Amino acid sequence: MGETLYMFSVTASTSLHAVRDICLGMASSGCHVCLEGMPALLPGVLSLLMVAVRDIMSAISQRQDHVKVMDQEIPLLLTGRCFGTSLPVPSLQLSDITQGIFRLVSLALPEEKTIYEALLLTHGFVYAGELAATLVSMLSSFTALVHPACYSLNNVKAWFTDAADRRDYVIKEQESATLALEEEVLLLAIRDILTPRLSDQDVIVLTYLFSIFYPRVKFNRGYRSLQEDLSMTESRLQVALQSTSDLVSHHKSETAIFVDPKEALVSVLKEFGIAPCVEMIAKLSQLALLLSTQTIVIVVGDAGSGKSTCIKAVSQAHRAMGTPVNTETIVAQALKTEDMFGSYSQGSSVWDDGMFTILLKQFSAMTESDGFSWLTIDGLVTPGQLDTLTTILHSNNTLLLPNSARVRVGDHVRVIWEMEDLSSLSPTTCATAGIFVVSADRELWSRVLQQQLAPLDCQELVEVSSEVLGAMCKFVESHNVVFAVDVTMESIVMTFSAIVSSIAQSHSLETALIENIVVFAASWAYGGILQPDSQTKFNEYVLKTWPFPQTNNNSTIWDCLLGDCCVLLPESPTSPTAGLSSEANTGIPFVHTHRMKRCISVMNMCTSVLRPVLLVGEMGVGKTLLMRE
């Protein structure tokens, strides 16, 4: 028809103001508008949208020059039209006014088995009928596992294309195709494309489904076995990193340290203080593979689950192999839409680019010889920002700005988006963007502990530390202990390791003293970040579980000193309880209470082994004075 069409992804978080702006733009510009996922709008917002669309369509049918939309009268162009899309869910119920305004059109696909069989035949599969029938049965079990958009027809085509490449490679070696072989290459393709979108627990379920529907492909259940038995860790990592490196292969520097991608990742993980286990290398290889094929990659995971670490590890692996990676990070929640993408100058028609637009133009202007360019967005974005950002997916790698300008995204540029969940994304975005899920590993802290204590070369210390920290972790989880600051178990382990390493510099790690050292360090690592009420509960638990000599019943674990003999000793009542700083730089007297002296002592332990310290407290409690002292 030759009309301009704007696509808007609307969700439950889309505000009334955003809907109003869409309606005003449609009426005044005469463009066509499509609201993807329209029934997901909140009832109040959807109701007002229906009223606005009804008024605009009524004015267009009467060929009026102006229309009043939500108490605002604007000029009207008669070419404006409004469309909406929705997934065919059983619970979908539209109001009478919605059905009266919109003409409902149901789009039904032909039989899935017929489509899959035809696609498999075009990709050269001999046993297309058997594969298609089994695939349809398995996909019917995917409903509770992954979003339906993840196995849309476009994604299924990607599975078949990837499987065909693997099949052609294997046939060159074996010169024959069997049903078991074609099933295996199809499973490999489905796994490599779906696994990054799943949590570790869902991967186990996926493995179970594979074993039920494809019994000819033999592998054990479980995440580790899936990676090992289907040979993903080595081969796919090699393909992922080397295929992306080929894009800028002519820029390989003479400072390249590693040729093997796996060795590069293992080295980087060791630098980060992370044990290079099979699971971690497998996950990083999946992220590398996504970054080699997708312009926008969404990294999903809880706060502290390691999203940023995974991105840094892959970028460092590229650098270790001689390929430069330029990175920039934007905190989305700190920017308004106009600051992120741009806006017109106040009182003029001059457009000023925002931070994201400026960085994207700079990265796209670089040549492939300058290496990769990764632009990371950290945090949720507003629905308006999401609509602008996802134009890259729908417009052939081109960002469409609100002023109708276009920014071509270079082939070497990747936009990485970190978020905690996918609730704000439309099904279209989920289906077209690369999605990488980072699951919180409940055993990660144990591997971090082993890595941090390894330089001390004391296996008994590692075992006792793991036992004490594990017991404290279970107590905290089961007794509603409240932290003063949001912190992960890995961060607590890092603080614990810093205190233990500092003590080990001046004390020998004798068997009889190890438990005292561990209890002292663990109590400070945990207790130093608890709310006052929770500190009391935690103190009672520690003193009951690991008793030590004390002079009175009012003593707490934090009132104790670590004596020269590494025995937990309560503060002596005869020792000075307070004092004034003799050389106060601030000119303000500083009282050396027992609590302040303990804080300073533990801070010194952490800084002596080059660990940063973060003080948390209400305004005016003395954080700045403590640091200056």
N, C-alpha and C positions, 0 to 999 in steps of 0.2 A: 504493500500500500504506500510505501515511501514515507510513512510518518515516523517521527522520533518516538522511541519507546524507552522508558526508564523503568528498571527493575529495582524493587525495594523488598528487602528481606525483613519481614515484620515478625516479632515474637511477643511474648507476654510482657517484656520489658519496654516495648515501644510506647512512648508517651503520647498524650493527647496533643502536645505541641508539635511533635514530629508528624502526626497524622494530619493536623491542620495545615502544616507547611506543604505537605504532599498535595492536598486538595487545592490549596491556593495556587500552587505551581501548575497543576493540571489545568485549572480553569483559565488562568491568565496567559499561559504559553500555548495552549491547545495541543499539548503533547499527549501521548498515550502512556498510561501508568499501569504497572502490574505489581500487585502486592502478593509476594510469595508467602505462603503459610498464613493467609488472612484470618482463618478461624482461631488462630492462636492468640489473637489480640484479647486483652481483658474485656469483659462484657461492656463496661462503661465506655471504653475507647471505641470498641466495635460499633456500639449504638450511635455514637456521635459521628463516626465515619459514614454509617449508612445514611444519616440525616444529611450530611454534607454532600455525598454523592447523589442522593435523590434531588436535592436543590439544584445542583449543577446540571444534572441530566435533564431536569424539567426546564431549566432556563435555556439549555441548548435546543431542546425540542421546540421551544417557543421562539427561538432565534432572537433572544434578548441580547443587548449590548453589555449589560452589567449583571452581576449576580452577587447575592449576599451570602457569604460563607462564614458561619460562626461569628456573626455580628460584625463582619468586615466586608464592605462592598468593594468589588474589584472589577476591572474590565474583563469581558468574557470572549474567548475565541471559541468558535463553534466546532473545532476539530478534536477537542479533548475527549478521551475515552478512558474507562477504568476497567481493569481485569483483576482477577484474583485466582490463586491456586491453593490447593489443599491435597494432602495425602488421603487416600481412601480408607479412613479409620471407621470402625463400626460405631464408635461413640459420637461421631460427628453429627451435630444437630444445629441447623440454621434456623434463625427466627423467621417469622412470616415476612417481616419487612426486608430482610436480606434476600429471601427467595423472590420477593416481588421486584426488587431492584436489579438483581443479577440473574441472568439466564444461566441455569445450571447445565453444564455439559460434562458428561462422564466419559473419560478416555480409558478404554480398556485395551490392554495388550493381548495379542494372540496367546495361544498356549505356550507356556514357558518351555516345556520340553521340546516343542517344535523349533522354537527360536534357538535354544542352546544347541540342539543337534545340527541345525543349519550352520551356525557359527563354527562349531567344531569341525564340520566337514570342510568348510572354506579354509580352515587352518591346517588341514591335512591329517586330521585324526582318523584312524581306521575304525575304531570302536566308538564312534560318535553317539550312536543310539544308547548303548549301555552307560556311557559316561553321563549323558544328558539326563537319563532317568534317575540315576543315583544322585546327581547333583541337585535335582529338583527336590528329592526327598530330604537331603541334608539341609538345604536352604530353608525348608519349612521348620526346621528345629532351631534356626538362627534367631528367631524373633526376640527371645529374651536375652540374647547374647550381644548382638550388635544392632546399631541403628539400621532400619531398612534401607536408608540411602547408601549404606556401605556396600550393599550387594545389589545396587541398581544395575540396569542393563549396561550402562557405560562401564561400570566397574567389572562386571562379568566379562565384558569384551577384553578388558585389560588382563584379567586372569588367563583367558584363552590365548592372547597374544604372547604373554610371558611363558605360558606352558608350551606353546608351539616352538618358541626359541630353544627351550631346554630339550624338547623332544628331538628337534633337528640335530642338536649337538650330540645327543646320546646315540641317535641312529647312525651317525657317521662312524661312531666307535663300534657299535654292535651290529649294524647292518640289518636290523630286524626290529619290528614293533610288536609288542604284546600288550594285552589289556592291562596287565600289572604295571608295565612300564608307563603307559599313558596315564594310568591312575596316579602313579607316583609323581610324574612331572606336573600334573594338574594340582595335586595336593601341595607340592612345593610352591607353585605360583600362588595358590590361595593363601597359604600360610605366610609367605613373605609380604603379601599385600595387606592381609588382615591383621597379622600379629601386632604391628605397630599401633593399631587402633584399639587393642585390648589390654586390659590389666593382666598381671601375672596369673591371677586366679582364673580369669576367663580363658587364658591360653591353655590351662589344664583342661577346662571343659571342651575347648576346641580339639585338643588332642584326643579326648574321649570320643567325641563325635566322629573324628577321622577313623578311629579304630572300629567303630560300629558300622559305618557305611562303606569303609574301604578296608576290609579285613585282609586283602592281598598285600597291602603295604604294611610291613611289620615294623613296629617301633614300640618302645615302652611308654607308659603314661607318665606325665610330669614334664615340667618346663625344661629341665636340664636334658632329659632324654630326648625330647622333641628336637632340641637344637643339635644334639650330638648324632642321633640316629639318622636324621635327614640331612646331615652334613651341611648345616647352614653357616656355622661359625666361621669356618675357613674360607669356603668358596664364595659365599655371598659378600663377605667383608672384602675379599680381594676385588670382586667385581665393583662393589659400591665405591670404594675409595679410588681405585685406579680408573674407573670410567669417568668419574668427576675430574680426576687429575688430568685426563687426556684433553679436557677442554682447554687447559692452559699448559699443555705439555711442553710447549716451546719456551716457557718461562721457568723451567726447572732450574733452580739455582745450584751453584756449586756447593752450597752449604747443606744440601740434603743429607740428613743423618741416616734415614732408613729407606729401604726399598720395599720391604715387606710391610703392608698395611697393619697386619696384626702386631708386629713388633713395635710399630709406631704407637698404636693404641695402648699396648701394655706399658710402654715407657711413660706415656702421658698419664695413665692412671696411677702409676707409682709416684710420679711427681705430685699428683693431687692427693696422695695419701690414701688411695682407694685400692683395695686388693683386686687385681685383674682376673676375676673369676670368669667362668664360662658365660654365666647369665649376663654380666655387665658387658662383655665384649660382644655378645649376640645382640643386645639392645642397641649398642652404639653402631653396630653394622647396619641395623635397620634404619636408624636415623640418617646415616651416611647415604644409604640407598634412596631414601625419600628426598634428601637434598640434591641428589644427582638427577632426579626426574621431575620434581615439583617446584614451581615458582613460589607458592605459598605453602609453608609447612606449619601446622598448628601443633604445639607441644603442650600436652594436657597433663596435669598432675597437681596434687595437693601442695600447699606451701611447704617448702623444705624437703620435697621428695627428690630433688636433684635435677630439675629441668635445666637450669642454667649450667650446671656442671656438665651435663651430657652435651650441650651445645658447645661449650668451651673445649671439651675433650676431643670432639670431632674436628673442630677448627685447629686445635693444637696438633692433632695427628696429620692434618694436611700440611701444616707448616713444617713438621718434623720430616715430611717427605719432600720438602722443597717447594711446596705450592703456597704462595702468600694468600692470606685471608684477611680482608678488611672488614672490621665489625664495628657497628654502632648500635646503641640501645636507647629506645625511647620508652619512658614510663607513661603509658596512655592516660592513667587517671590523673596525672598532673597537668594535662593539656586539655584545653577546650577544642572543639572541632575546628574553629577558625585558626587556632594556634598550631594545630596538627597538620591540616591540609592547606589552609590559606583562607583569605577573605578579601573583600574589597575595602580599600582605605575609607575611613569615615569621611563622608561628604564628597567622595570622588568615585570615578569608575576605574581606578587603578587597582589591579589585583596584586596582592602581596602573598607570596608562597609561604606555607607553614613549614614547620621543622621536618615533618615526614617527607613533604614534597621536595624540599631543598636537598635532603640527604639522598632521596631516590634519584633525583636528577644528577647529583654528583657521582653516585655509584654507576648509574647507567652511562654517564659520559666517559667513564674509564674504559680502556680497551681490555680485551681478554688477556693481554700480556701482563696487566697489572694484578692478575689473580682474581680470586673470588671476592664478592662483596655481599655480606650478610647484614641485613637491617632487622634488628630484633625489636618487637613491640612487647612490652611487659605489662600484663594486666588486661582487664576488660575494657572494651571500648563501647561507646554509646551506639544505639541503633543507626544514627546518622553517619557516624564514622565507619560503622560496619558496611553500610551500603556503598560508601565510596571505596573502601578497601577491597571489597569483593568484586569490584569492576575489573580487577586484574584477571580474575578467573573467567569472566564472561566476555572479555573484549580482547582476546588474543594477546595476553600479557601487556595490556595497556591500561594505565590508571586514568580514569575519567574524573576530572576535578569538577567541583560545583560550577565553575565558570565556563564549562564545556571544553576546557583545554585538555590535551592528551599528553601523557608522559609514557613513552615506550620503555618498558622494563627490559634491560639487557639480559642476554642469555646467561651471563655470569652472575647475575644478581638474584638473591634469594631473600624473601620476606619471611621471617620466623616470628611466630606469634605465640607467646606464653600465656596460658590461662589455666584456671583451676577446674573448669567444667565446660561442657558444650551446650549448656542450656540456652545461651543467647544466640546460637547459630541456627540458621535455617537448614532444612534437609538438603537444599541445593549446594550450600557451602560445604556441608559435611561430605557430600558425595564427590565434590570436585577438588577440594583441597587435600593435601597430604596431612594425615593425622598421626601423631606419635604420642602414645600414652606412657607416662612414667609412673609406675606404681611405687607406693611407699613400701620399702623392703624392711620387714620387721627384724630381720637378722643382719641388716647392714651395719648396725652399730657394733656388732660382735666382730665383723671383719675390720672395721675402722679401728677398734680397740687393739686387735692383733697387729695391725699395721703401725699404729702409733707407739706401741710398747716394744716392737721388734728391736730397736736399737739398744735397749737395755739388756737384751739377751738373757732373760729370766723367764722360763716357761711357767714356773710356779706362780710368779707374779701375774702372768696373763690368766692363768686358771682361776686364781683367787679373785682377781678383778672382775672376770666374767661372772663368777658366782655372786659376788656382792652386788654388782650393778644390776644383774638380772633380778635378784631378790628385791632390790629397791624399786626397779621398774614395775614389777608385778604389784608391789604395795601401792605405788602411786596410781596405777591404772584402776585398782580395785577399791580405793578409798577416797575417790573424788578429790584428790589433792589438786589445789589450784596454783598455777604458776603466775608470777608477776609479769612475765613476758612470754610471748609465744616462742617456744624453743623446741627443737627436735632432739631425739635421743643421741643422734650423732654429735650435735653441738655439746651436749653434756659430757659425752665421752672425750671430746677434744679438751674441754676444761679439766676433766679428771686426769687425762694423760699429761697435761702441762704441769699440774701440781705434783704428780708422781715423778715426772722427769726432773723437776726442780729439787725435790727431796733426795732423789738418787744421786745428785751431784755432791751432796754433803754427808750422806748416810749410806752405809753398806746394806744391800738387800739380803739380810739374813732371814732364814726360814722363820724364826721365832718372831720376827718383827714385821713381816710382810702384811699380815692381816691388819695390824694397827695402822700401817701406812695407807692401805687401801681404804679402810673405813674412814679415816681422816679425810682423804682426798675426795672420796665419793660423797661424804656428807656435805662438803663445801660445794662440790659440783652440782648437787641437787638442791641442798638447802639454801644456797645463796640466791636462788631465783624463785623461791616460793613466797606466797602471800603469808603474812604473819600468822593467821589462824592455821594455815596448813603447815607452817614451820613447827608449831607446837605438836601437832599430830605426828609429823615426820620424826621429830626429836624423840618422842616417846617410843616409837617403833625402833629407832636405831639403838637407843640405850637398853631396850629390852632384848633385842636380838644379839647385839655385840656389847656386853657389859664391860665397863672399865672402872678403875678405882676413882672414886669421887668423894669429895669432902662433905657435900651436903646434897640434899635431894632437889635443890633448886637449880643445880647446874645443868647446862645444856651441852650438846655436842659441840656447839660453836663457841662455848666459853672455855674450851680446852686448848692447851698448847701441845705441840708435838715436841716432846723433850729431846734431849741429846741422845737418849737411848731408844728413841722412836716408840715410846709408850705414851698413850693418851693420858695426859695429866690435867686435872682441873686447875684453873687459875688460882694461885695461892692467895689467900685472903690478906697476907702480909705484904704482897707486892703493891707497888704504887698503882692506885686506881685511876688517876688522872694527872694531867700536867699541861703546861702551856708550851707551845712551840717557841723556841728561843729565837729563831730566825724566820719569822713569818713574813713571806714576801708580800702578802696582801695587806699587812698592817692590821689584820683581824685576828684576835686570839683564837687559837685552835686547841680544843680540849682533847687530850689523848685518853679517851675512855677505852675500856676493854674492847668494846665492839669496833671502835675505829682502829685500834691497834691490830685486831684480828683481820679486818678488811685490808689494811695496808700490807700486812704480812702475806696474805694470799695473793694480793695483786702483784707483789714483788715476785712471788713464786711463778706466776704466769708470765710476767714480762722478762724474767731471767732466762726463759727458754723461748723468747721471741714470739709470744702469743698475745694478740690484742685483747683488751679488756673493755667490756661495755658496762657502765654503771647505769642502773635503772632505778628511778625513784621520783616521788612527787616534787613539784617545784619548791625550792627552799629547804630541802632536807640536808644539803651540804655536799652534793656531788662535785661541784666545781672546787670547793675548798679542799675536799679530800684529794682530788687530783693534784692541786697545787702543792699540797703538803707532801 
